[in-house]
Each structure stands twice: as C-alpha cells, then as structure tokens.
C-alpha cells in the first residue's frame, strides 16, 4: 500500500547507519567506469541547487550526453555551509579524485556565482586538474600592451570572440590565465571565461548547461524533488542516493533507445527524436511497463 511504502521510505531516510559517503564512493566508481571511456576527457560540473528557502545542496557531477549525473553532493541549510564554499567544493572534488583513474584528463567547470574565485582556481590546480570557469563580467582584466578594464569589455554583442592570455582578480594580486569572451547575438550577456588551458575555445562551456537541465529533471521536470518536503540535510543526502540512481537508470533507457530503432519505436514516433535523453528514457520506461503489465492493456 502507498502508506506502507511511504513509511518504509521515511525510516530509510532517517537511518543513520546508512553511510552516505560510502554510498557515494561506490556510486562514483560505477558511474565513472560505466560512462567514461579509458583515457577520455572528463568534464566535472560544480554547482549549488536549492529547494526554496529550505535546503541547499552542492553537487559535483559528470557531464554526460547533454545532461549531468551527480557523483558526490553535500546538503545543508541555505547559507549554512559546513565550511567555506571553496573548502566544501574542494572536499567534493577530492572525493572524485580518490576514485577517478589518473589517466583521465579532467576539466572542472563552474558558473560565475562559484567560478569568480581565485581560491577555487588554486584548489583545482592543486589537484592537478584544469578549470574552465565563468566569471562576473565586471572582473578586472589586464594584459601586456592593453589598458586594465572589465573583462566583458573585450568584445561586443554579436562581435568576434576574444581569445588571449592575461591576468584577472585584481584584489587577489592578479592571477595569470587564459581568457575567452564570447557574446553570441541571441544572448543578453557574454560568456566571460577563464582557464589554464590554451587549447580551449570556450565553447566547451556549453556542457555546463547540462547540470542546470539535470537539476530541473530532478525537480519540476521529472522526480518532483522540490515537493518531497525532505528538508533535513542528512535525510536529503540519503534521498539523493535514490534520485541519482533512478536518474542514471532513466538516462540509460534513453541511450538504449537512441541506439536501438526497435526500442525507440516503442517510445516515440517518426525518425526524428524530439526529446531529451531523460524524457526519452521516461517514455521507454512507460513502454516497458505497458509491455509487461497486462492490466495496462
């Protein structure tokens, strides 16, 4: 019965014997071994998501097929970080590094709310990884032979992108980096990006949108996490073990449908796929339930 299932879930969420850190470790090993090819470049996406004014969660995830699979996370009351924000992100990144094959080339991406931080730059570099951070447009920038100014002034809307090296973060004593500023005409604001990699064009930052889409899938676009009323941080961390597992399973269904036209025909019409990997996976799941449950005929 529904009430019985709900009570079981409540007891599970309240079970302090469940070691979330250990669950995350095993989860990361499985995801990285399954979803990442040997020697493949890995994009780790860092962001914080909120459930209204009740809960905040910092997530480090793997960019995967225009989506993001959460690898490790930490929930807390809004604004009540268990340590500084950079220290928290550093701890999550170190958890990933502990299980990730060192042969992988890693690039960490973060939006301007998190990436405008010289301390976070140092944290990523200290791990032996690369970074591609979006920073605030008002961040100060200087380069040899150029006057100091705001980084957003390096290009104009619809104009050519800027690529060059220089220094940013004046208040921190200047940090040398590669700078990419892109401002496509349809967008209201430019991408002001910094990195330690000269081979990046800045377009690689597009995959960070997958984390925003995945947060939406966990909430109003899919699992309705925002309606769970699970506000206690330790309970939320245990709930996310289930949500990310279900999410990866659904993405797997979607990926199978992309590759198998027979299975795809059970979930959608026509030859053109009009759904995201997640939505397609949900449709495959619904089709499988129809096929195995005679009460649905």
N, C-alpha and C positions, 0 to 999 in steps of 0.2 A: 504494500500500500504506500501511497505517497507520503503519509505522515511517518511511516516507519523508515522509509528511505531518508527523509529529512532528518530524523533523529540520529540515524547512523552517521550521516554526514556531519552533523553538529558534534557528535562525540569524536569523530575523526579529526575535525579541525581543532578540538580542544585537547588532543592527545599530545602531551609534552614529550612522550617517548619517541615520537617521530622526529628524527634528526634531519631537519631541512637542509643543512649544509651538506650532509652525506648524500641526501637525495639529489641535490644539485650536482654534486661531483659525478655521480653515476650517470645522471641525465646528460651532462655536458659530454662525457666520454662517448655515450651512444650517439648523440646528435653529430658531434664532430667527426666521428668515424663513419657515420652513415651518409651525411650530407656533403662532406668535403672530400674531394679527390686528393690523393697524395701529391704534395708539392703545390697545390692550388693556392692562389692568393685568398686570404681570409679578410673580410670586412667585418669588424666588430662595431656595432652601433650602440651608443650610450645615450640614454635619455631618462627623464623622470616623468611619470604619469600620475594623475590624480583622480581620486573618486570624490568629487565635490570638495567640501572642506573637511572631509572625514579621514582621508587616508592618502598617503603619497608612497610611491614605490620607485626606486631607482633600478633600472634594468640594463644589463649588458646582453645584447643579443647578436645572433648571426644573421647577416644579410643573406636571404635565400629566395630566389625566384620572385623578386619584387615584393617580398614580404620579409619579416624578421621573426626568427624563432628565439624566444628568450632562453638564455643559457644560465644566468645567475641573477639574483634580484635581492632586494632588501627593502622591506616595508617599514613605515614609521608614520607618526603623526605629522601633518603638514608643518613644515618648517622646523621640526624637531629632529634634525639629523642626529644619528647616534655618535657622529664625529663630524669633522668638517666635510663639506661636499666633496672636495678633492680627495681627502683621505678615504671617504666612502667609496668613490669610484675606483680609486687605486686598489682597495681591498677586493672589489669585484673583479677587476682586471687581473689581479694576481691569482685569483681562483681559476680563471680561464687559462692563464699561462701554465698553471700547475698540471693541467691535463692535456694541453694542446701539443701536438707533435712539433718540435722545434724546427722542422724542415719547412713549415708554412711561413709565408710572407704575410705579415699582419699589418693592416691599416685600421686605425681607430678613428671613427667619425663621430662628431658631436655638433649639435646645433649651437647657435650663438649664445643662448642662455647658459650653456655649460662650457662651450668652447672658448669663450672670451676669458681665458685664464692662463697666464704664464705658468702657474704652478701645475696645472693639468698637463701642459706641454712637457714640462720636466718629468712628470710622473710617467708619461707614456714613453718618452725617450729612455728613461732609466730602465724600463722593462725590455729595451731592445727592439721596440716596435716603432712604426711610423704613425703619423697622425695627419688627418685632414679635417680641420675644424673651421666651422663658420664663425666669424666674429662680428661684433657690432660694427655698423658702417661708420660710426664715429671714432673707431680705434685709430690712434695716431700711427702714421707710417712715414718712414724716411728711407731714401736710397741715395747712393752716390750720384751726385750731379743733379739731384732733384730737391725741391723745397719740401720741408716737412708739411704734412697735411692729413686730412681724414682719408682713410682707405677707400671709402665709397666715391671719392672724387677722381679715382683713377680711370673711370670710364663713365659713359653716359648711357641712358636707356636706349636700347637697340643698337648701340655702338659696338665697336670691336672690343673683345675681352682683353684684359690686361694680364700679362704674364711676366713675372720678373722676380728678382730677389731683393731683399731689403731688411728692414727691422721694424718690429711692432712692439706695443706695450711700453710706451714711454715711461710710465710711472714705475715700471718694474726694472728700469735701467736698460731698456731695449733688448729684444730677443731677435736674433737673426733667423730668417725663414724664407721660404718661397711663398710668393703671393699670387693668387689668382682672383680676379674680379670679373664676374660675368653678369650681364644685365640684359637678358632677353626681353624683347619689346612687350610680350604679354604680361610680364611680371611687374608689380608695383615697386619692388625693391631688388637691389642686386644681391648676388651671392658674393660675399667678401670672405675669401677662404685663405687659410694659411696652412702650410705643410712643411715638412722637412724633405720632401721628395720633389726633385726637379722634373721627373718624368710624368707627373700627374698633370692633366689638363684642367682639372676642376670639375669636369663632367662626371667624374666618379662619385661625386657627392650626391648624385641623383638617387643612389640606392638607400640613402638615409630616410627618404620618404617612406620606404617600406616599413620602418618602425612605427611611423605615425599611422599607417594603414593597419598594422597589426594591433596597435592599441585600440583602434576603432573596432576591429574584428572581435577583440576580447570583450568590448563593451557593447554599444548600441548596435553594431553591425553583425553581431554573432552571439557570443556567450552571455551577454547581458550582465557582465561582471558588476557594472555600475548599480544594478538593482539587487545585489546579493545581501546588502546590509551586514557584510562582514567587515567591521571597522578595526578590530584589534589587529595590530601589526603581525603578531605571531600566527594568528589564525589566517590572515591574508596570505602569508608566505606559504602556508600549507595548501591553501586553496589554489594558489598559482601553480603548484606542482601538478595538480589535476588539469587546470586550464591549459597550461602549455603542452602537456602530454596529449590532450584532446585536440589541441590546435595543430600540432605536428602531424597527428594521425589524419586530420582532415586535409592538410596540405598534401600529404602522401596520396590520399584518394584523388585529389585534383591532379597531381602529377601523373598518376597512372592513367587518368582519363585523357590527358594531353597526348600520351604516347600510344594509347590503345583506342583506335577508332570504334571498335565494337562496344567497349565500355562507355566511351563518350556518347555514343548514340542512345544509351540508356538514360543519359543525364541531360542532354541538350539536343537541339535541332539544328540542322544545317551543318555546313562545313566550317563556318567561321565561329570561333569561340568568343563569346561576348562577356564572359565572366572572369573575375579574378581567380587565382588558384584556389583561394579559400572558398569562394562561392561555388565554384565548380566542384570542389570536394564535398560541400554540403549536399549538392544535387546528386552526386554519386552515392553518398551515404543514404539519402532518401530513396534512391532507386534500388539499392541493395535491400533495404528494409521492405520495399514493396515486393521484391522477388522472393524473399524468404519468409514473409509473414502472410499466410493465406487469408487472415482476417482483413487485409487491406485490399483484396480484390473485390 
